Amino acid sequence: MAEELGKKYPRGWALRESTLTIPAGRVVALVGPNGAGKSTLMGMVTGLLRPTTGRIRVFGDVPNGRGMHPAVAFLTQAKPLYPQFTVAETLKYGRHANPGWDQAYAEGLVERAQVPFEAKVGTLSGGQRTRVALALALGKRPRLLVLDEPLADLDPLAREAVLETLVQECRGQGITVLLSSHVLAELEDVCDHLVLLTDGRIRLAGDVDELLRAHAGRPGMDRLSRLALAYMREEVAA
């Protein structure tokens, strides 16, 4: 839960006056243009950034800006894996780095993705690296999984396959997901809660179905794009 949250850098405010509750067990889409404050918000949720103003709690604890909460996993577009490690060595690293690590579960995710354990991470395709990174994130058995544009470098077929696995695993395990993406259409059948950020402020937040009933939209567009466009039009008109 965040209350009046803000983050200021030397160049100015990246996020300000943001109050938000992320509902447990849901898949939440965090959307907005470049520079809207999405990565900054995620950084504070994960505990990697300290807020300038306001308060934030993650599972009842106050993040200190020096490290992640043990119940939180974070995966970015960069997917910081060691290219010289094999897949098996990567999972071994995960076991040593995470107290709640589930080796069998992580290995099962890699096996189902048909990624060879003996291959070095640096030789894998983009889709395979994402599968390994996802296994590394889910293997720590998080209660909250934060994903900052993790699929941006994948082709459409790979994105669809990874998203399908992600949703299946997270909903099956009751994991709350906060997922950022510029491609709203790819989140259409994945997310059931929406947070819209523009200019460093939270403009819209709620269940997708409820928000759709409250905002008009353009026929033929995916639901999340319709919501975002409808809200922006209402803001301009106001």
Secondary structure, DSSP 8 states (H G I E B T S, - for coil): -EEEEEEEETTEEEEEEEEE---TT-EEEEE--TTSSHHHHHHHHHTSS--SEEEE-BTTB---SSS--TTEEEEETT----TTSBHHHHHHHHHHH-TT--HHHHHHHHHHTT--TTSBGGGS-HHHHHHHHHHHHHTT--SEEEEESTTTTS-HHHHHHHHHHHHHHHHHHT-EEEEE-S-GGGGTTT-SEEEEEETTEEEEEEEHHHHHHHS---TTS-HHHHHHHHHHHHHHH-
